[in-house]
Amino acid sequence: MAILAILFLFVIRKKHLQRLKKMPVRLLGGFIVYLLVNSLLFGRIETDWVVLKKILLSMGLVLLYVPIDGFKKIYKALIFSSLAAILFSTIKLVMVVNQTENFQFLDSAMIIEAVLIDRIYLGLLCVLSILASYQSIQGTYHPDNRYYVANIILNVLFVLLIVSRISIIVLIIIFLLSFFYKKKRLPQLFFVTGGFLLVIVLIFILNNDLRKQIFYSNAQQNKGLIENTLAAEPRAVIWDCAHKVSKMEGTFLKGQGFTHTNTEMLLCYEATLKDERKKTWFLSQKYNTHNQFIDFYLASGIVGILLFLGSIIILFIRNRKEYLPSALLVTLICFALVENLFHRQIGAYYVGVIFIVLLIAEATKETKEQIDFKT
């Protein structure tokens, strides 16, 4: 980041700064300013700084990449990053398996120990790598196409291996989304996409462990899917407590602040959970809201969440005719629905990369429109 900040001063041009005048960027900027002012006015800037600095880091990354005009370097960075993470995690997993006498395929504890970063963020990286590879495939034959297809297959199989539920769901959604966009490359990937879905179905049917991981069928016997899921999924408890925090005085207008929200969540776990073992686990893990939209609302009130949602909605409206921006927004929304991305530095980086690609796509589209108009 320091090197990028120094180089930024030598490459930035006036035309690049015009990109910062876009409505989505203005809303995001207004959102950040509001968060800072809100924290200052209500005396929680010091306690909330741990989260605020990650949000600033994400937007700072976007600012530093304003001069970039093309996608190739970003695509390569995503692809090689995911390959490195997959290679490291696979080697570590093999080492863990060799040290374990009773090995069970798709054992969550074993996979968690082996992967480079949390599964949800590793899954997000794989999804971004898949999108980068998909977008890089040329419509006509090119020898590099096979490498991009191979990377897609490898990342899909790795997502299945680590049983990242949200990543599997997002992959299915973005693959289905691709059929609504007329691309020359789509016929090339029709068979590949169908093969992915077939592999997912076959693994699901043949592998009992995967079914248990996805549907919590081992949580309680003789109960239905919904009851099992609610009993085993921590977010059922987390979001119930978040709903209770939302009813606290002052939440709607000024919010509770990021740190105070987490404190209230812990108090809720202690007061509502009857099972001592489960209560101890929740308190030791210090679970946050696990939903970025809920977190912004509880922390900053209605104005904060409206500014953030406004930028997402405008980005979607402006880019709805393009596949990559739409798929990136779907990915961002889905992961933000189950995780507080800005509470982790790696999450802030990923959000920054997504906004960078969206910003470059917006600038590229505008340049193309100007060329077409002059022609």
Secondary structure as GFF3:
##gff-version 3
##sequence-region A 1 375
A	DSSP	alpha_helix	2	11	.	.	.	ID=ss1
A	DSSP	alpha_helix	14	17	.	.	.	ID=ss2
A	DSSP	three_ten_helix	18	21	.	.	.	ID=ss3
A	DSSP	alpha_helix	23	41	.	.	.	ID=ss4
A	DSSP	alpha_helix	45	64	.	.	.	ID=ss5
A	DSSP	alpha_helix	72	99	.	.	.	ID=ss6
A	DSSP	alpha_helix	108	114	.	.	.	ID=ss7
A	DSSP	alpha_helix	119	136	.	.	.	ID=ss8
A	DSSP	alpha_helix	145	162	.	.	.	ID=ss9
A	DSSP	alpha_helix	165	178	.	.	.	ID=ss10
A	DSSP	alpha_helix	186	206	.	.	.	ID=ss11
A	DSSP	alpha_helix	208	215	.	.	.	ID=ss12
A	DSSP	alpha_helix	225	232	.	.	.	ID=ss13
A	DSSP	alpha_helix	234	246	.	.	.	ID=ss14
A	DSSP	alpha_helix	258	272	.	.	.	ID=ss15
A	DSSP	alpha_helix	276	285	.	.	.	ID=ss16
A	DSSP	alpha_helix	292	319	.	.	.	ID=ss17
A	DSSP	alpha_helix	323	336	.	.	.	ID=ss18
A	DSSP	three_ten_helix	341	343	.	.	.	ID=ss19
A	DSSP	alpha_helix	345	374	.	.	.	ID=ss20
###
